[in-house]
Amino acid sequence: MNRIYETNPRLSSAFASQQRWLMAHIGLSLHFRRESDDYRKELTAARFIDVIRQNAVASRNTADAFLKEMLHYNFIELLPSTHDGRIRPLRPTAPAMEPVYGWMLAHLHTLDSLDGANRVTTFMARSDALARIQPLVADGLLSSNPVREPKRTFSLFTWLNNGGVVMDWLISGVDPDHAGLDRIPTGIVSIGDFANWLKLSRTHLARKLRDAEELGSVGWLGQRGQSVMWISSDFYREYLTAQAVKLAIIDDAFAGGLSATGTSRATDAQGLSVS
């Protein structure tokens, strides 16, 4: 996840807070579920905003601003209208899809590492694999209470811009040999350097870290900002639980999307409202 972020921080930011992550997955799902023979089923701004609101992910203004940002940075593009001139379909650009493909591969590789299966091989052998799996992942994320309503420390960061990256970076610095400690060293020392790498306001990041510190979830082994930061064993377990929930959703989507009868449109009536 950190390597994907470093490759394209601006694009990764589209997936790096809870709200933006869900909006991005909704947009991708609508794209993959489009029907070429029915222009009314294309991904459009109006359909995207409607589904965002129906699923209580964000306000109309927030969803509209997200779309405009994605268009501005060429992560999505407008297509020419072929039927109704008032309808301008949207689609993700090729450069924007590369990290999405890598994100899915990373999680399938993790699942394979856990049970010795061959999801990655199956996924890479099918050109339509991402289109079949991703909409089911979006359904699973939107219908999951643990995903939509994270608890305690996790919730502090999930709504912060690049908050997911903050947690990934903290966890990636944990030595597995120290994972059983009550206070687990992370390798982070300078909040300023951390904020610069994340393209975040140092003040904003420091405020969130102080909130987490008040919960007893993070701290410093010595003087704040001049010693190694630690995370609590409870925070570590929160992170592991969140990853387990996400992996279970992706595993279910893989089984449903690539089974003999599974299709990416088979669950249109479940989770996402795509009317």
Backbone torsions as a table, in degrees:
resi	resn	phi	psi	omega
1	MET	NA	-39.5	179.1
2	ASN	-66.6	-37.8	178.3
3	ARG	-66.5	-39.3	177.6
4	ILE	-62.2	-42.0	179.3
5	TYR	-63.0	-44.4	-177.5
6	GLU	-65.3	-31.7	180.0
7	THR	-66.2	-40.4	-179.3
8	ASN	-150.4	80.8	-176.7
9	PRO	-58.0	-38.6	-176.8
10	ARG	-66.4	-43.6	178.1
11	LEU	-68.1	-40.9	179.9
12	SER	-61.1	-28.5	-179.7
13	SER	-64.6	-20.9	177.1
14	ALA	-66.2	-21.0	-178.3
15	PHE	-114.0	7.6	-166.1
16	ALA	-103.0	11.8	165.7
17	SER	-135.9	158.4	-174.5
18	GLN	-56.3	-48.5	-176.6
19	GLN	-65.0	-48.3	-178.6
20	ARG	-67.2	-35.3	178.2
21	TRP	-60.9	-46.3	179.6
22	LEU	-68.6	-39.3	177.9
23	MET	-63.2	-41.2	179.0
24	ALA	-63.3	-42.9	179.2
25	HIS	-65.7	-36.8	176.6
26	ILE	-63.5	-45.8	179.0
27	GLY	-60.0	-44.4	178.6
28	LEU	-63.1	-40.8	-179.9
29	SER	-62.2	-44.0	178.1
30	LEU	-63.7	-36.9	177.0
31	HIS	-63.2	-48.1	-176.5
32	PHE	-71.9	-23.7	-179.7
33	ARG	-94.0	6.6	178.7
34	ARG	-62.8	158.1	178.4
35	GLU	-123.9	114.9	-173.4
36	SER	-62.2	-25.1	-178.9
37	ASP	-91.9	5.0	179.7
38	ASP	-139.5	99.9	-175.4
39	TYR	-63.1	-19.9	178.9
40	ARG	-72.8	-14.0	179.4
41	LYS	-101.2	12.1	176.5
42	GLU	-73.2	160.6	170.7
43	LEU	-76.3	115.2	176.3
44	THR	-128.4	165.8	178.8
45	ALA	-60.0	-42.1	-177.9
46	ALA	-64.1	-44.1	-179.6
47	ARG	-67.1	-40.9	179.4
48	PHE	-60.0	-49.7	-177.9
49	ILE	-64.3	-39.4	179.1
50	ASP	-60.9	-45.1	-177.9
51	VAL	-68.9	-38.0	175.6
52	ILE	-57.1	-46.1	-178.5
53	ARG	-70.9	-40.4	-179.9
54	GLN	-61.0	-32.3	-179.1
55	ASN	-96.6	9.2	175.7
56	ALA	53.1	42.5	179.0
57	VAL	-89.6	-38.9	-177.7
58	ALA	-160.9	168.2	176.5
59	SER	-76.5	166.4	177.0
60	ARG	-58.8	-44.1	-178.0
61	ASN	-64.5	-39.8	179.4
62	THR	-66.6	-42.3	179.3
63	ALA	-64.8	-41.4	179.3
64	ASP	-64.2	-42.4	179.2
65	ALA	-64.1	-37.6	178.4
66	PHE	-62.3	-46.0	178.6
67	LEU	-60.5	-44.6	-179.3
68	LYS	-63.1	-37.1	176.9
69	GLU	-64.9	-43.5	179.5
70	MET	-64.1	-37.0	176.7
71	LEU	-68.2	-42.6	-177.8
72	HIS	-59.3	-40.5	-177.5
73	TYR	-94.2	12.4	175.6
74	ASN	61.5	33.6	173.6
75	PHE	-87.4	-23.7	169.3
76	ILE	-132.4	162.6	-179.3
77	GLU	-140.7	152.4	176.2
78	LEU	-84.0	139.3	177.2
79	LEU	-105.2	154.4	176.5
80	PRO	-65.8	143.9	178.3
81	SER	-77.3	133.6	-178.6
82	THR	-108.9	-11.1	-178.2
83	HIS	-127.9	-85.2	-179.9
84	ASP	-88.3	117.7	-176.7
85	GLY	-62.8	-16.8	179.7
86	ARG	-81.0	-13.5	-176.4
87	ILE	-105.2	120.0	178.7
88	ARG	-114.6	103.2	179.4
89	PRO	-63.4	153.9	176.0
90	LEU	-119.3	155.5	171.5
91	ARG	-152.9	151.9	175.5
92	PRO	-67.4	146.2	175.5
93	THR	-81.1	160.6	-178.9
94	ALA	-58.4	-45.8	178.5
95	PRO	-59.7	-31.6	-179.5
96	ALA	-73.3	-25.2	-177.4
97	MET	-80.3	-22.4	-177.0
98	GLU	-60.6	-48.1	177.8
99	PRO	-65.6	-30.9	177.9
100	VAL	-64.3	-43.6	177.4
101	TYR	-61.4	-43.7	179.2
102	GLY	-65.6	-37.1	176.9
103	TRP	-60.1	-45.5	-179.7
104	MET	-65.9	-43.0	178.8
105	LEU	-59.8	-41.1	-178.8
106	ALA	-60.3	-42.3	-179.0
107	HIS	-73.5	-37.4	177.6
108	LEU	-67.1	-36.3	176.6
109	HIS	-63.6	-40.6	177.9
110	THR	-61.6	-45.0	178.8
111	LEU	-61.5	-43.3	177.9
112	ASP	-61.7	-36.9	-179.9
113	SER	-66.7	-26.8	-179.1
114	LEU	-79.3	-37.1	-174.1
115	ASP	-125.0	3.6	176.2
116	GLY	74.4	14.3	179.7
117	ALA	-79.4	-176.3	-175.7
118	ASN	-127.0	47.9	-179.0
119	ARG	-62.7	-41.2	-177.7
120	VAL	-60.3	-45.5	179.6
121	THR	-60.6	-45.5	179.2
122	THR	-62.8	-44.3	-179.2
123	PHE	-61.0	-46.9	-176.0
124	MET	-72.5	-19.7	-179.1
125	ALA	-81.3	-11.7	-175.9
126	ARG	-118.4	121.8	-178.4
127	SER	-67.9	-22.5	-178.7
128	ASP	-99.1	10.5	-172.8
129	ALA	-61.2	-46.8	-178.0
130	LEU	-63.7	-40.4	-179.7
131	ALA	-65.0	-28.7	-179.3
132	ARG	-84.4	-31.6	-174.3
133	ILE	-89.8	-45.1	-170.1
134	GLN	-57.5	-42.6	178.9
135	PRO	-60.5	-33.0	178.3
136	LEU	-72.6	-32.9	173.5
137	VAL	-62.8	-45.2	178.9
138	ALA	-59.8	-43.2	177.0
139	ASP	-58.3	-45.4	-177.9
140	GLY	-64.8	-41.3	179.1
141	LEU	-63.7	-43.9	-176.6
142	LEU	-70.3	-26.2	-178.4
143	SER	-95.6	1.4	-176.7
144	SER	-94.2	118.7	176.3
145	ASN	-62.5	-42.9	177.7
146	PRO	-60.0	-32.7	178.2
147	VAL	-74.9	-45.5	-175.1
148	ARG	-76.0	-27.5	-176.6
149	GLU	-130.6	68.6	-179.8
150	PRO	-65.1	154.0	-174.5
151	LYS	-102.7	159.3	169.1
152	ARG	42.0	-125.1	-172.2
153	THR	-61.0	-40.4	-177.7
154	PHE	-56.8	-38.3	-178.1
155	SER	-69.2	-25.1	178.0
156	LEU	-62.7	-37.5	-173.0
157	PHE	-95.9	-26.5	-173.9
158	THR	-65.9	-24.7	179.3
159	TRP	-99.2	3.8	174.9
160	LEU	-87.3	137.5	173.8
161	ASN	-55.3	127.0	-175.9
162	ASN	65.1	19.6	-179.4
163	GLY	-63.0	-35.9	176.8
164	GLY	-62.9	-37.8	178.3
165	VAL	-67.2	-37.2	176.8
166	VAL	-56.3	-49.1	-178.2
167	MET	-67.6	-41.5	178.5
168	ASP	-59.4	-41.7	-178.0
169	TRP	-68.6	-40.8	177.3
170	LEU	-59.9	-47.6	-176.7
171	ILE	-68.5	-36.3	-177.9
172	SER	-65.3	-20.3	178.6
173	GLY	-87.5	1.4	-179.0
174	VAL	-82.1	128.1	172.2
175	ASP	-77.1	122.5	-179.1
176	PRO	-53.1	-28.9	179.1
177	ASP	-68.2	-17.9	-179.1
178	HIS	-101.5	0.5	-172.0
179	ALA	-65.2	-17.4	-179.8
180	GLY	-90.0	-1.4	-179.4
181	LEU	-76.0	157.4	174.6
182	ASP	-70.2	-37.4	175.4
183	ARG	-118.2	111.8	-170.6
184	ILE	-101.8	116.4	178.8
185	PRO	-62.4	144.7	-177.1
186	THR	-112.2	-20.8	-174.8
187	GLY	94.6	-8.5	178.2
188	ILE	-82.6	130.9	177.9
189	VAL	-118.9	-55.7	-173.8
190	SER	-95.7	120.1	175.4
191	ILE	-65.1	-37.9	179.7
192	GLY	-60.6	-48.0	178.8
193	ASP	-63.6	-40.3	178.7
194	PHE	-60.9	-47.0	-179.2
195	ALA	-64.6	-40.9	179.2
196	ASN	-62.2	-43.2	179.2
197	TRP	-62.9	-35.4	-177.8
198	LEU	-84.9	-6.0	-174.7
199	LYS	59.3	39.9	-179.8
200	LEU	-114.8	157.0	171.7
201	SER	-65.9	128.4	179.1
202	ARG	-61.0	-39.3	-179.3
203	THR	-63.4	-44.8	-178.3
204	HIS	-65.5	-44.5	178.9
205	LEU	-63.0	-43.9	-179.8
206	ALA	-61.4	-37.2	179.4
207	ARG	-65.3	-42.0	178.9
208	LYS	-66.1	-39.1	178.4
209	LEU	-66.1	-35.0	176.5
210	ARG	-66.6	-39.3	176.1
211	ASP	-60.6	-42.5	178.5
212	ALA	-67.6	-33.4	178.4
213	GLU	-66.2	-38.3	179.0
214	GLU	-65.4	-27.3	175.8
215	LEU	-79.9	-7.5	-176.3
216	GLY	79.3	20.2	-174.8
217	SER	-94.9	-25.5	176.2
218	VAL	-138.1	165.0	177.8
219	GLY	-176.4	-173.8	-179.4
220	TRP	-125.2	142.5	-178.8
221	LEU	-69.8	-21.0	176.5
222	GLY	-137.9	-130.4	-179.7
223	GLN	-73.0	137.2	-178.7
224	ARG	-58.0	131.1	177.8
225	GLY	80.1	-4.9	-179.5
226	GLN	-130.5	14.6	177.6
227	SER	-145.2	173.7	-176.3
228	VAL	-69.7	135.1	176.5
229	MET	-81.1	143.1	173.9
230	TRP	-117.8	158.1	171.1
231	ILE	-118.9	152.6	-178.2
232	SER	-78.4	159.5	176.7
233	SER	-63.0	-32.0	177.6
234	ASP	-66.3	-43.3	178.0
235	PHE	-62.9	-41.8	178.9
236	TYR	-59.2	-43.2	179.2
237	ARG	-68.1	-35.9	175.8
238	GLU	-58.6	-44.9	-180.0
239	TYR	-63.4	-45.5	179.9
240	LEU	-61.8	-40.8	179.4
241	THR	-63.7	-42.9	179.0
242	ALA	-62.1	-40.7	178.1
243	GLN	-66.6	-37.7	179.2
244	ALA	-64.2	-41.7	177.7
245	VAL	-61.5	-46.6	-179.5
246	LYS	-62.8	-43.9	179.6
247	LEU	-63.6	-37.3	178.1
248	ALA	-64.8	-39.5	178.1
249	ILE	-64.2	-44.2	179.8
250	ILE	-67.0	-38.3	178.0
251	ASP	-62.6	-44.6	177.6
252	ASP	-62.9	-40.9	179.9
253	ALA	-65.2	-39.8	178.4
254	PHE	-62.0	-46.1	-179.4
255	ALA	-64.4	-41.4	-179.1
256	GLY	-74.4	-37.7	-176.1
257	GLY	-77.1	-31.0	-175.9
258	LEU	-112.6	14.7	173.6
259	SER	-74.8	172.2	-176.2
260	ALA	-60.9	-33.2	-176.2
261	THR	-109.1	-6.6	-175.8
262	GLY	-70.6	140.5	173.9
263	THR	-137.5	156.5	-178.0
264	SER	-71.3	-13.5	179.4
265	ARG	-103.4	-2.0	-174.1
266	ALA	-66.0	-22.5	-176.0
267	THR	-112.3	27.3	179.6
268	ASP	-56.0	-28.5	-177.9
269	ALA	-84.9	-5.2	-178.3
270	GLN	-108.9	142.2	174.9
271	GLY	68.9	-99.4	-177.5
272	LEU	-66.7	140.3	168.2
273	SER	-96.9	116.5	-174.1
274	VAL	-117.0	19.3	179.2
275	SER	-75.5	NA	NA
